[in-house]
Amino acid sequence: MHTTPNMYFSIMRLRHIIFLACLIACTALAQGQNDTLRVMTFNLHAGHDASLQQIGEFIRQYQPDFVALQEVDKNTHRSNCPHQNNRDFITELAYYSGMQGLFGPTIEFSGGHYGIGLLTRHQFVDVHNIKLPHPNDRMEQRGLLEGTFILPDGDTIMFACTHLEAFDSVSRAAQAQFILDHFADSTYPVILSGDLNASPDDPVIGLLTSQWQDCTAGDFTFSVKDPREKIDYILTLPKQSWRTIDSQAIPVKLSDHYPVIATLVISHN
């Protein structure tokens, strides 16, 4: 059956309503079960499409435990985005969302820095901002921002954000392999979220999901003007330690990507 744009957005709106109902139900069922986590990933398009207050208040309404953010500025000057000039994205988003913010710069840009970030509701033990390999030196430096967090029930997990290379498949594959190797011997369960710049049939996704669980639905996440690709993911390691209750891309036009949210449970079996 051919799906028209109107049909697509009607389906997405219906899924959005169902998803919110599931979140309410899951919250009611999971009271006292602190191993149930709500996780979001969101490429911000460097703030071109919405204010930081709008984005932060949007995040706040979903009450996530962790948020992975890509295309994050800190004190940069963007002539084509004057209302976001010289702003500290993570600090402001932490304020508007009611969360703690962590920033991982990947490049110096236009008088400031540009990179990735995390928002969290939980205590962190340590945080590392790691440069990813980029065999093609003409491509942008990419990063992996990871933290070790203690949950209210005493569990320790790692949450990480990344934004893989968009225009060079060799660099993207090298970055994915680095991530696999980096977390291969992790003592703790891991959630990796971000814009992987790869559709589900890309070899990079096959490489990652050979070891990691893809906790996201098949919803398209890019671009909001004409959604045709899924390139934003929430992955977990090890596979047997996690269960996905629900996941969806949320059809809001605050960026050129849809944010993706998932409700996850750590299994103690």
Legacy VTK file of the C-alpha trace (Angstrom):
# vtk DataFile Version 3.0
C-alpha trace
ASCII
DATASET POLYDATA
POINTS 269 float
0.000 0.000 0.000
1.363 3.430 -0.889
1.500 5.781 2.111
0.814 9.437 1.368
2.387 12.227 3.481
-1.011 12.968 5.100
-1.498 9.304 5.971
2.044 9.176 7.383
1.516 12.120 9.728
-1.934 10.781 10.791
-0.308 7.480 11.716
2.482 9.288 13.560
-0.038 11.389 15.542
-1.978 8.259 16.500
1.216 6.509 17.592
2.134 9.607 19.605
-1.177 9.430 21.514
-0.806 5.689 22.124
2.796 6.180 23.247
1.853 8.821 25.815
-0.851 6.510 27.154
1.732 3.731 27.455
4.106 6.055 29.318
1.404 6.826 31.873
0.576 3.146 32.266
4.227 2.160 32.529
4.859 4.814 35.160
1.955 3.517 37.212
3.148 -0.092 36.916
6.777 0.718 37.559
6.430 2.767 40.737
9.241 1.679 42.985
11.033 -0.039 40.115
13.932 2.314 39.542
15.422 0.193 36.770
12.799 1.505 34.327
14.393 4.308 32.300
13.081 6.779 29.775
15.734 7.722 27.212
15.702 10.316 24.435
18.024 11.207 21.577
17.686 14.482 19.684
19.774 16.127 16.965
19.179 19.856 17.528
20.254 21.145 14.072
22.381 23.670 15.995
19.245 25.469 17.142
18.195 26.675 13.692
14.550 25.705 14.043
13.509 26.489 17.621
14.637 28.371 20.698
16.471 26.662 23.520
13.511 27.372 25.765
11.142 25.598 23.351
13.456 22.595 23.103
14.076 22.435 26.848
10.380 22.669 27.696
9.601 19.984 25.126
12.142 17.658 26.760
10.788 18.448 30.215
7.254 17.296 29.380
8.513 13.750 28.713
10.514 13.600 31.969
13.353 11.484 30.517
16.070 10.025 32.687
18.715 10.610 30.006
18.898 12.664 26.815
21.589 12.412 24.144
21.986 15.646 22.148
23.815 16.252 18.894
24.760 19.491 17.099
25.238 21.385 20.324
26.843 24.830 20.398
28.696 26.619 23.153
29.304 30.332 22.646
29.459 30.108 18.857
28.463 32.777 16.366
26.141 31.651 13.583
25.225 34.370 11.116
22.306 32.307 9.795
20.930 31.683 13.276
21.257 35.015 15.095
18.857 34.217 17.964
21.199 31.397 19.086
24.458 33.347 18.901
26.888 33.024 21.803
24.594 30.733 23.791
25.619 27.881 26.044
23.164 25.257 24.775
23.716 22.632 27.474
23.487 25.041 30.402
20.254 26.565 29.100
18.707 23.229 28.134
19.552 21.849 31.575
17.751 24.828 33.123
14.628 24.589 30.967
14.389 20.802 31.228
15.133 20.605 34.950
18.083 18.253 34.391
21.869 18.253 34.741
23.855 19.008 31.603
27.207 17.722 30.304
28.931 18.989 27.166
31.426 17.217 24.923
33.093 19.609 22.446
34.343 18.000 19.250
35.551 21.027 17.256
36.265 24.695 17.739
33.787 26.647 15.678
33.095 30.311 14.985
34.447 31.712 18.223
33.187 28.875 20.405
32.744 25.122 20.400
30.423 22.599 18.738
29.763 19.013 19.720
27.475 16.673 21.622
25.878 16.677 25.055
23.979 14.778 27.721
21.128 15.655 30.020
20.564 13.465 33.076
18.474 13.189 36.228
20.930 10.840 37.905
24.179 11.087 39.825
27.249 10.651 37.659
30.501 9.094 38.840
32.674 10.142 35.908
32.410 11.481 32.376
34.719 11.123 29.376
34.731 12.983 26.069
36.507 10.758 23.538
37.592 11.601 20.012
36.504 9.075 17.397
38.747 8.046 14.498
38.287 9.848 11.183
40.494 8.288 8.496
39.447 10.973 6.065
41.037 14.084 7.576
38.814 16.334 5.493
35.810 15.164 7.500
34.632 16.707 10.759
36.048 15.372 14.027
33.414 13.261 15.776
33.132 12.278 19.432
31.756 9.895 22.009
30.556 11.441 25.277
30.107 8.792 27.961
29.230 8.859 31.620
28.898 6.351 34.437
25.714 6.887 36.432
24.205 5.515 39.632
20.455 4.928 39.520
18.178 5.393 42.551
18.017 1.621 43.187
21.822 1.454 43.309
22.385 0.035 39.817
25.309 1.486 37.889
25.020 1.985 34.121
26.832 3.824 31.376
25.035 6.266 29.090
26.746 7.568 25.968
26.009 9.944 23.110
27.566 10.008 19.666
27.141 11.569 16.213
28.785 9.516 13.490
30.249 10.753 10.211
27.609 11.670 7.633
29.497 11.882 4.339
32.243 9.263 4.411
31.313 5.600 4.880
34.885 4.522 5.671
35.138 6.975 8.562
31.652 6.049 9.791
32.563 2.342 9.809
35.821 3.051 11.675
33.901 5.032 14.285
31.353 2.234 14.759
34.128 -0.341 15.161
35.870 1.895 17.710
32.637 2.059 19.734
32.230 -1.728 19.602
35.790 -2.243 20.803
35.554 0.488 23.426
32.533 -1.018 25.183
33.319 -4.700 24.536
34.542 -5.312 28.087
32.245 -2.865 29.890
31.589 -3.816 33.500
28.200 -2.099 33.403
25.155 -2.173 31.127
25.406 0.521 28.442
22.948 2.733 26.561
24.311 4.374 23.413
22.141 7.005 21.746
22.613 9.383 18.872
22.529 10.287 15.229
24.387 7.454 13.509
23.859 8.861 10.003
23.029 5.358 8.780
19.770 3.706 7.747
18.893 0.241 9.125
20.254 -1.443 5.980
23.632 0.335 6.247
26.528 -2.054 7.079
27.364 0.150 10.070
24.016 -0.651 11.693
24.508 -4.332 10.957
27.916 -4.134 12.609
26.574 -2.443 15.734
23.467 -4.608 16.100
25.549 -7.759 15.846
26.369 -7.017 19.483
23.956 -4.265 20.575
20.156 -4.269 20.820
18.347 -1.659 18.694
15.638 -0.346 21.037
14.036 2.001 18.509
11.022 1.405 16.299
11.178 1.674 12.520
9.911 5.268 12.479
11.564 7.691 10.097
13.531 10.368 11.946
14.897 12.548 9.134
14.078 14.964 7.728
10.997 16.525 9.270
10.091 18.191 5.945
9.790 14.825 4.217
10.573 11.927 6.556
12.209 9.123 4.573
15.064 7.830 6.761
15.694 6.359 10.170
19.158 7.522 11.264
18.669 8.196 14.994
19.018 5.263 17.401
18.990 4.064 20.996
21.146 0.936 21.408
21.800 -1.189 24.504
24.510 -3.600 25.610
24.476 -6.432 26.460
21.376 -7.458 24.551
20.069 -9.811 27.237
20.223 -7.138 29.950
17.609 -4.830 28.449
13.945 -4.935 27.514
12.173 -2.252 25.456
8.679 -1.334 26.636
7.993 1.216 23.915
9.737 3.537 21.478
8.842 6.112 18.869
9.978 9.130 16.906
7.991 12.153 18.053
6.669 14.235 15.117
7.553 17.746 16.269
9.239 20.404 14.164
11.853 21.732 16.573
14.778 20.592 14.404
15.422 18.886 11.080
15.342 15.573 12.991
12.532 14.080 15.037
13.501 13.288 18.621
13.347 9.586 19.497
12.267 8.301 22.910
12.234 4.817 24.402
11.219 3.314 27.729
13.682 0.615 28.784
13.954 -1.867 31.636
17.183 -3.351 32.945
16.705 -7.093 33.369
18.224 -8.693 36.464
17.808 -12.257 35.179
LINES 1 270
269 0 1 2 3 4 5 6 7 8 9 10 11 12 13 14 15 16 17 18 19 20 21 22 23 24 25 26 27 28 29 30 31 32 33 34 35 36 37 38 39 40 41 42 43 44 45 46 47 48 49 50 51 52 53 54 55 56 57 58 59 60 61 62 63 64 65 66 67 68 69 70 71 72 73 74 75 76 77 78 79 80 81 82 83 84 85 86 87 88 89 90 91 92 93 94 95 96 97 98 99 100 101 102 103 104 105 106 107 108 109 110 111 112 113 114 115 116 117 118 119 120 121 122 123 124 125 126 127 128 129 130 131 132 133 134 135 136 137 138 139 140 141 142 143 144 145 146 147 148 149 150 151 152 153 154 155 156 157 158 159 160 161 162 163 164 165 166 167 168 169 170 171 172 173 174 175 176 177 178 179 180 181 182 183 184 185 186 187 188 189 190 191 192 193 194 195 196 197 198 199 200 201 202 203 204 205 206 207 208 209 210 211 212 213 214 215 216 217 218 219 220 221 222 223 224 225 226 227 228 229 230 231 232 233 234 235 236 237 238 239 240 241 242 243 244 245 246 247 248 249 250 251 252 253 254 255 256 257 258 259 260 261 262 263 264 265 266 267 268
